[in-house]
């Protein structure tokens, strides 16, 4: 008879519902505790465990040794916590950089008269919406890419072009 772990991991590889239910019942509490031990608040821990589940799904493989499986699962958990932390830092860093850029790049007259709204109004609705969602509402590039059914790189490039265009509108409002 096959070892219980081998049977479980083989079921995960095959995406069997019963294996996933068993995995959840056996490991959810442990994964949540690991996530929280790495400094994630309890209110965010469940979401991070769900992301770990996605990593398990993407990288599922059959294990025979419990120590190897535990190490693999801990590694996936650690990687997800680190990646999540990086995403949050990157989002807040970009927002701060945008605010600094906004204040430093606009001429004093533009800062005082509120020409940002005028410059934004000159952009197409989709472009304006993208800038507002990303820089003012905090949407990630991944979220924007998903919404527009495109790649993150395409969104990144478009944001760079829009920043350049907006800068031109702010510095030379009569030219554009």
C-alpha positions as CSV (number, residue, x, y, z in Angstrom):
1,X,0.0,0.0,0.0
2,X,1.3,3.5,-0.9
3,X,2.4,5.8,1.8
4,X,-0.2,8.4,2.9
5,X,2.0,11.3,1.8
6,X,2.7,9.8,-1.6
7,X,-1.0,9.3,-2.2
8,X,-1.8,12.8,-1.0
9,X,0.9,14.5,-3.2
10,X,0.0,12.3,-6.2
11,X,-3.6,13.5,-5.8
12,X,-2.5,17.2,-5.6
13,X,-0.5,16.7,-8.9
14,X,-3.7,15.3,-10.5
15,X,-5.8,18.1,-9.0
16,X,-8.2,15.7,-7.3
17,X,-10.7,17.4,-5.1
18,X,-10.4,14.8,-2.3
19,X,-6.6,15.4,-2.1
20,X,-7.1,19.1,-1.9
21,X,-9.7,18.8,0.8
22,X,-7.4,16.5,2.7
23,X,-4.4,18.9,2.1
24,X,-6.5,21.8,3.4
25,X,-7.7,19.9,6.5
26,X,-4.2,18.8,7.4
27,X,-2.0,21.8,6.5
28,X,-4.1,25.0,6.6
29,X,-3.5,25.6,10.3
30,X,0.2,25.0,10.0
31,X,0.6,27.2,6.9
32,X,-1.4,30.0,8.6
33,X,0.8,29.7,11.7
34,X,4.0,29.8,9.5
35,X,2.7,32.9,7.7
36,X,1.9,34.7,10.9
37,X,5.3,33.7,12.4
38,X,6.9,35.6,9.6
39,X,5.1,38.8,10.7
40,X,1.9,38.7,8.6
41,X,-1.1,40.1,10.5
42,X,-3.9,37.6,11.1
43,X,-6.3,39.6,9.0
44,X,-4.0,39.0,5.9
45,X,-2.8,35.5,6.8
46,X,-5.7,33.6,5.2
47,X,-5.2,35.4,1.8
48,X,-1.5,34.5,1.9
49,X,-2.2,30.9,2.6
50,X,-4.5,30.9,-0.5
51,X,-1.6,32.2,-2.5
52,X,0.6,29.4,-1.1
53,X,-2.1,27.0,-2.3
54,X,-1.7,28.5,-5.8
55,X,2.1,27.9,-5.6
56,X,1.5,24.3,-4.5
57,X,-0.8,23.9,-7.5
58,X,1.7,25.3,-9.9
59,X,4.7,23.4,-8.5
60,X,3.0,20.2,-7.3
61,X,5.0,17.0,-7.3
62,X,4.9,13.6,-5.7
63,X,6.8,13.2,-2.4
64,X,7.7,10.1,-0.5
65,X,9.7,11.7,2.3
66,X,7.9,13.8,4.9
67,X,10.9,15.9,5.6
68,X,11.3,16.8,2.0
69,X,7.6,17.7,1.7
70,X,7.8,19.8,4.9
71,X,10.8,21.7,3.6
72,X,9.2,22.2,0.2
73,X,6.0,23.5,1.7
74,X,7.9,25.8,4.1
75,X,10.0,27.1,1.1
76,X,6.8,27.9,-0.9
77,X,5.3,29.7,2.2
78,X,8.5,31.7,2.8
79,X,8.7,32.7,-0.9
80,X,5.0,33.9,-0.9
81,X,5.5,35.9,2.3
82,X,8.6,37.6,0.8
83,X,7.0,38.2,-2.6
84,X,3.9,39.7,-0.9
85,X,6.0,42.0,1.2
86,X,7.9,43.2,-1.9
87,X,4.6,43.9,-3.7
88,X,3.4,46.0,-0.9
89,X,6.7,48.0,-0.6
90,X,6.9,48.5,-4.3
91,X,3.3,49.8,-4.4
92,X,3.9,52.3,-1.6
93,X,7.3,53.3,-3.0
94,X,5.9,54.0,-6.4
95,X,3.1,56.1,-4.9
96,X,5.6,58.2,-2.9
97,X,7.8,58.6,-6.0
98,X,4.8,59.7,-8.1
99,X,3.9,62.3,-5.5
100,X,7.5,63.6,-5.3
101,X,7.7,63.7,-9.1
102,X,4.3,65.5,-9.3
103,X,5.5,68.2,-6.9
104,X,9.0,68.6,-8.3
105,X,8.3,68.4,-12.0
106,X,5.5,70.9,-12.2
107,X,6.4,74.5,-12.4
108,X,5.4,76.6,-9.4
109,X,2.5,78.2,-11.3
110,X,1.1,74.8,-12.2
111,X,1.3,73.7,-8.6
112,X,-0.6,76.8,-7.4
113,X,-3.2,76.8,-10.2
114,X,-4.0,73.1,-10.2
115,X,-3.0,72.5,-13.8
116,X,-2.7,68.7,-13.1
117,X,-6.5,68.3,-13.5
118,X,-6.3,70.4,-16.8
119,X,-3.4,68.2,-18.1
120,X,-5.2,65.0,-17.1
121,X,-8.3,66.3,-18.9
122,X,-6.4,66.5,-22.1
123,X,-5.6,62.8,-22.1
124,X,-8.0,60.2,-23.5
125,X,-10.4,58.7,-20.9
126,X,-8.6,55.3,-20.9
127,X,-5.2,56.8,-20.4
128,X,-6.4,59.2,-17.7
129,X,-8.2,56.3,-15.9
130,X,-5.0,54.2,-16.0
131,X,-2.9,57.0,-14.4
132,X,-5.5,57.7,-11.8
133,X,-6.0,54.0,-10.9
134,X,-2.3,53.3,-10.7
135,X,-1.0,56.4,-9.0
136,X,-3.9,57.7,-7.0
137,X,-6.0,54.7,-6.2
138,X,-3.0,52.3,-5.8
139,X,-3.9,49.7,-8.4
140,X,-0.9,47.4,-9.2
141,X,0.4,47.0,-12.7
142,X,-0.7,43.3,-12.5
143,X,-4.3,44.4,-11.7
144,X,-4.3,46.9,-14.6
145,X,-2.9,44.3,-17.0
146,X,-5.7,41.8,-15.9
147,X,-8.4,44.5,-16.4
148,X,-7.1,45.4,-19.8
149,X,-6.3,41.8,-20.8
150,X,-2.7,42.6,-21.6
151,X,0.7,42.0,-20.2
152,X,2.3,43.7,-17.2
153,X,5.2,44.8,-19.4
154,X,2.7,46.5,-21.8
155,X,1.1,48.3,-18.9
156,X,4.5,49.4,-17.6
157,X,5.5,50.8,-21.0
158,X,2.2,52.6,-21.4
159,X,2.5,54.2,-17.9
160,X,6.0,55.4,-18.8
161,X,4.7,57.0,-22.0
162,X,1.8,58.5,-20.2
163,X,4.1,60.0,-17.5
164,X,6.2,61.5,-20.2
165,X,3.2,63.0,-22.0
166,X,1.7,64.3,-18.7
167,X,5.1,65.9,-17.8
168,X,5.0,67.6,-21.2
169,X,1.5,68.9,-20.7
170,X,2.4,70.2,-17.3
171,X,5.7,71.9,-18.3
172,X,4.3,73.3,-21.6
173,X,0.6,73.5,-21.4
174,X,0.3,75.7,-24.5
175,X,2.3,73.3,-26.8
176,X,0.4,70.1,-26.3
